[in-house]
Amino acid sequence: MRYELKIYKPNSGTPEIELFDSFESAKDEVIFLIEHAIERIEDPDKVDWALTALGDLRESSADDGFHAEVAERTYICSKKPELRTAEVDLAGTRGITLKLIQDYLPTNYTAEQVGDTVKISGYDNAGWTLDGYVIPRLRSTLVSAKETTAQEVKR
C-alpha cells in the first residue's frame, strides 16, 4: 500500500505531492516539517494550534490518514487510490466516439482510443466513482462500458 502526501502552500492552488511506502514515513516527514515551522511562529495562539495539530497527527492511524493545518500550510495524507479502468468496444456501434465518451466523464477519469476500443481510466474521488457514476452515466447514453481488472489490463 502506498500513501500520498499533499502539501498545500499559501497562494498555491496546486499541492506538492509525495508518495511514501508507509504511513509512518509520511507521518514522520510531516512531524518534522511542523516541528520546524513551530519554531518560526510568533503568535502564541498559533503555536498552541500547531501543537494541538501535532498531537493529533502523532495519534493518527493509517486507516484514517491525517489532515493538519499549520503555519499557513495544509498537509493531507491518505492511501493512494487504486487506478480503475473500463473499456468500451466500438466495433459495430454507430455514433459512439471517443469525444462523446470524454464529454460524459468527470475530471478524475480520462479516455483514450486504442483501435476499436476506448480505454477509460482514473481514480475514484468522493462520489465520482467508476461503478457508481462513470459506467451508469455512459449507460444513460447507450454506451456500454465494462470494468476491467488489473489482470485484464496487462494483456
Summary of the structure (lengths in Angstrom):
residues: 155
radius of gyration: 20.9
end to end distance: 23.3
largest distance: 68.9
contacts: 409
relative contact order: 0.14
helix: 34%
strand: 30%
